[in-house]
Every structure is written in structure tokens, then in C-alpha cells.
Amino acid sequence: MLHACRLCGSNNLKLWMREGRNRDLLYYRCRRCSLWNYDLDCGMDQAQYVESYVSPEQVNHKTNKAIRASWSFLRRHAGEPGSIMDIGCGNGGLLYLARREGWQVRGMELTEKAARDIAEDQGIEVIVGDFLEYENPDNIEYDIVVLRHVLEHLPDPILAMRRIANLLKDNGLALLEFPNTRSLNYAVKRLRKNRGLQRGKYAADWRPGHCNEYCRRSFEYLLRETDFELVIWQTYSNKPMMNAVYRLFPIGSKARVLVRKRQSRLRSEIDAGLDALHRGDFSEMDKNELLNAADEINSASGAVR
């Protein structure tokens, strides 16, 4: 049984939704941060999300249509071409589109097969690994990190955002997409599932693949805990004609968000000091100490500003 929220640690949980053939797969809503926590003791199945490889050049495939929508959103806000890391990059379609527009691209997937399919078809480098265990051994920093429908599959949201931060430059952007629990669709599904009206659609051995489900309130809590700021929150669905409505009324079944990594406090202090140095507001001793500190930060981060 779940005893505490995986996001905020509160034990003030309410049984919120029953799922599965026997309605024994349980979700608990945290009264403090509003995260929906799936009870992992009930069992998980991530394999159901593995798809056969589809080339990005199959432009009419539904997978690639969804990717083009994500890229269209991102390119409007991303600025000049830089570097992108796509976590759980699927068929590499977003990286394919980004590279065509001059971006340096890299991806990550869980399996050798997924990485090999992308490399053979597109020549894009894909790291094989578990994102929550990836510690960025080469200290490479990116302008943008992408997680499209990945966050909800990760059991530790705080660690997930810290891993994202570890890959981003200061003030870098992350694009995330995930289900939106504050949607009309989710409200109807929850009602039907709790009343047992969807039991027949599940196989006896079916298990969910989502560990945590977010609304805007729970996601903003996560950002505050991990030194990110929300830039854009919008909701959408797989029905393009409804998306104009969802931009006005954010009740779409999926969220598409852009967040910015806050500049580290120490970096901010160093930058403020360098500005003062340029104005001539420091003694010679202060100058040397400040420049030494800046050199140490740049050496540690692998990035010289």
C-alpha cells in the first residue's frame, strides 16, 4: 500500500481511482500537491508502450503527425539553433526535424534495438540507458531537453527534474508533454472506472505504465522543488480541431509545457560580481578572488560564459 506522495512526501492521500478488470489497481490523489500516485505494489507494465519503428519520412503516420505538432510548438519558442537532447526519443522524429533546421541532436532510449533503428535509418546518435540512472558522465550541456510522454512513467519526479537540470545549460529550456488530470476527458474516465463501467476493456493481467499523473498544480509544485520556472502551459488532444478551444480553456487531455532551468544562485552571484568588476567597483584582491571563483565554476560546469 502507498503511504506517502512520491512528489511532496505527504501522507494525506485519498483513494481516487480504481482501474483494471478487478478494479484492484489503485491511484491515490495527494491532498497537498494534487499528484495522482499509482500504487506501484499493484504492478507495472512499461512494455505495452514499445512500438515498431516508423521512419520520420512516413509523414502521414499518426506518430509523425504528433511529433510535427510538438516540433512546431518548440521551434516557435526555441530561438536560434543550438543543441537538443530528446529523452525517450521514440523513432527520433523530433530530432530528425530539428537537425534539418540546423540543430545538433542526440537522443536516449531504453533499448539497443530502438537506438540501432534510429542510427541505421537516420545516422542520429542515441544513448542507451535508464534516464533516472544517467549521470551525464561527459558533462555535456544542451540548450533544450525534451521529454514527450516520459515523465509520467518515471517513479521519482524530483530526481527526473534534477536529471533534466543536469543536462541543461543555465536558462536552458525543457519541453515536456504528459497527460493532464484536470481535463474533461480524465474526469469522465475516472467516473466510469470507479463505477466499474470499463472493466471489460482490460485483460486480466493488464497493468498500467504510468507511475504518476499530473495537473498544473502538481507540476508547478514539482518545478518549485527543482528550481525550474514555468514558461508556457497549454493543453491539447489528438483532435486538432479542439486545440483552439483548449488554448483558451485548458481542459485538454494532454499538457504541453515549456520550462526554464533557473540560473544557479552561485552563478548569479558570480555574474553580478563580474558586472561590478567591469564597472570598477572592486579592489584588486576582490578581483582576483572573483575571477578565481568564476574559473572554478567554468571548469566544473564545462562551459565558459
Secondary structure as UniProt FT lines:
FT   TURN            6..8
FT   STRAND          13..19
FT   TURN            21..22
FT   STRAND          25..30
FT   TURN            31..33
FT   STRAND          36..38
FT   HELIX           40..42
FT   HELIX           47..49
FT   TURN            56..57
FT   TURN            59..60
FT   HELIX           62..77
FT   STRAND          83..87
FT   TURN            90..91
FT   HELIX           93..100
FT   TURN            101..102
FT   STRAND          104..109
FT   HELIX           112..122
FT   STRAND          126..128
FT   HELIX           131..133
FT   TURN            137..138
FT   STRAND          142..148
FT   HELIX           151..153
FT   HELIX           157..167
FT   STRAND          168..180
FT   HELIX           184..194
FT   TURN            195..198
FT   HELIX           199..201
FT   TURN            204..205
FT   STRAND          212..214
FT   HELIX           216..225
FT   TURN            226..227
FT   STRAND          228..236
FT   HELIX           240..242
FT   HELIX           243..248
FT   STRAND          254..261
FT   HELIX           265..278
FT   TURN            279..280
FT   HELIX           284..301
//
